[in-house]
Amino acid sequence: MWTCPVCQQSFVRANQTHSCNDRTVADFLAGKSAHTLALYHHFLEEYGKIGDFVLHPAKSRISLARQVRFCSINQLGRDFLHVVFTFKEPYYDNLCFIKIGQFPGSQLFNHHCRLYRLEDLNEEVLFYMRKAYEEAVR
């Protein structure tokens, strides 16, 4: 593991490109609706039940990481939370992903999920949350 001497974030590869202290979690949460903040906190609370992780805010997202980043909150909308899980293969047979796309130049697939209500974080979403978390040890 390599740790950036400026922002203290840990990475698998030395000198990995990253957004070094460009944004904070507070920047992302500023001005958001009570509904969106409730979704955000509920999502993180449920992930906390799965295991420990750290938050890495960047220019366009808040990533969740173990040894590697396994999930990101890409948008805190007016009434939704847009989350992206990264897997080594596409999982098309589900109801929770609104879009699946291969990350350019890699064998990784981004799975986009949009949560509008607390109840949207159901057993299917929890299954993929656990899967992403478990695969984060590489």
N, C-alpha and C positions, 0 to 999 in steps of 0.2 A: 504494500500500500504506500502511496505517496501522499503527503499532506502539503497543500499549498501554503507557503510561508506567509502569504498576505491575509487570506480569509480563513485558514485552518480547516478547509474542507478536505476530506480524504477521498482518494481516487485509486482505482486499480492500476492505472498506467501513470508513469512519471510524466510530469509537465502536461497533463491533460488540459485541453482547452476548456474553459468554463467561464461563467459570468461571475466574476470575482467581486463580491459585495456590491453589485449593481442595484439590487433591490432587497427589501426586507419583507418578511411575512406581513408586517404591519402595512406596508405599501399596498399589498394585494387586498387586504381586508378593509382599507379605508373607504368609507362611503358606501359600503355594501348594505343591502337590506337586511333586516333582522331575519327574514326567511332564509336568505342565502348564507348568512353566518351560522344559523342553526344547522343547515345542511353540512357546511364545512366542519363544524365541531362534531357533529354526529359521525361523519365519515372518519375523522381522525380518531374519535373515541372507539369506533368499531375496529379500526386497524390496530389500535393499542391493545385490544383484547387478543389479537392474533400474535403480536410480538412487538419488540422494541424496534424503533426506526428513528431516523433524524430527518428534519426538514431542510431542504436546500433551495432557497429562493433563487431564481434566475431572472433574466429579462422578461420571459414570457410565460413562466410557470413556477409552481412550487413542486419540487420533486421530493418523493419519499425514498429513503435509501437505507439499506442494510450495508452489505459490503459494496453493492452497486445500486444504482437507482432502479427501482422496480415499478414505479407508478408516478404519475404526475397529475396535479390539478392544473389544468390548462386554462380554465376560465371560471371565474366566479361571476355568473350573470346576474341579471336582476332578480330572477326567480329560479335559478338552477345552478348546479355544480357540474362542470364538464371535466371528466376524469379519463386518463389514458393509462392503460396497462400495457406492458411490453412482454411479449412471449416469443419463444423460439419457433412457434408454428401458429398458423391462423386457426381460430376456433369459430367457425361459421355457424355451427348448429346450436344457437342460443337465442334468447330474446332480449338480452341486455345490451348488446353492442349495436350502436347505430352506424358504425363504420369500422372497417378493418383494412389496414394498409401496410404494405411492406416498407420498412425503413430503407431508404435508398442506399445501395451499396452494402447491404448486410443481409443476414438471415434472420432478422428480427421483425416482428409484426406488431404494430401499434393497434390496440383495440380501444375504441372510443365509446365511452358510456356517459350518458347524461342523466343526472338525478334531479328530479323536480320536487319530490316529496320524501320525507324520511322513510316512508314505506317502500320507496324504490330501491333502497338498500336491502334487498331480499336475499333469500338463500342462494339464488343463482349468482348474484353479484358477490356475495360473501365467498362463494366457492372460488371465483376467479381472483378475489382479493387474496385469499390464502395461497392460491397457486402462484400468483405473482410474487408474493412474499417468500415462499419456499424456494422459488427459482432464483432468488436474489443472492444466493451464496454460490459464487462461480469461481 
